[in-house]
Amino acid sequence: YYFALVIIDLPVIISTTLLYILITYFMTNQPMELYRFGAYYITILLLSLAAQGLGLIAGSLMNVKFTLILGSFFICPFVLFSNFFIQMKDTAKVWHWMFEISFIKHALEGSMQAIFGYDRAKMDCSAEYCHYRWPHKFNESLGITDDFQSVVIKLLTFVFVFRFISFVIMWHRLKH
């Protein structure tokens, strides 16, 4: 049942993620480079799969009413420590582990690498001084240091860990 659930959801996730990426990528006038678009798509697809895995964990732990209410609380720490609202450079070292376990942080890094990395050309700006005319300034301001391959490996790890945990929880609940 679990594997059927996961497999039947794959075409929906793949197609809806592609639709979302097509809209956002072209609306924001990103460079028409296949490798950049592909890297962005892979990052968002892995983010979707990891988020679905976290949803499966929440759904397998509780009944439907509690999952709808408490499921959003599961995602809050991942969003908070995504390096978007609170940046790692602004926190004490004792909290850095929270950033490393946030799959949203790694997805943000991967998408920023895909969009603003790989020696992207200067962006157009009509003002006299534009700090973010140079795309690498975005990555520097967010403290992005990981390369794209390590981001993909980390996101794949989250996908498999979340799926494994949800499988074990479902198996245990059905057994008892």
Secondary structure, DSSP 8 states (H G I E B T S, - for coil): -HHHHHHHHHHHHHHHHHHHHHHHHHHTT----HHHHHHHHHHHHHHHHHHHHHHHHHHHHS-HHHHHHHHHHHHHHHHHTSSSSS-GGGS-GGGHHHHHT-HHHHHHHHHHHHHH-SS-------SS--GGGSTHHHHHHHT----HHHHHHHHHHHHHHHHHHHHHHHHHHHH-
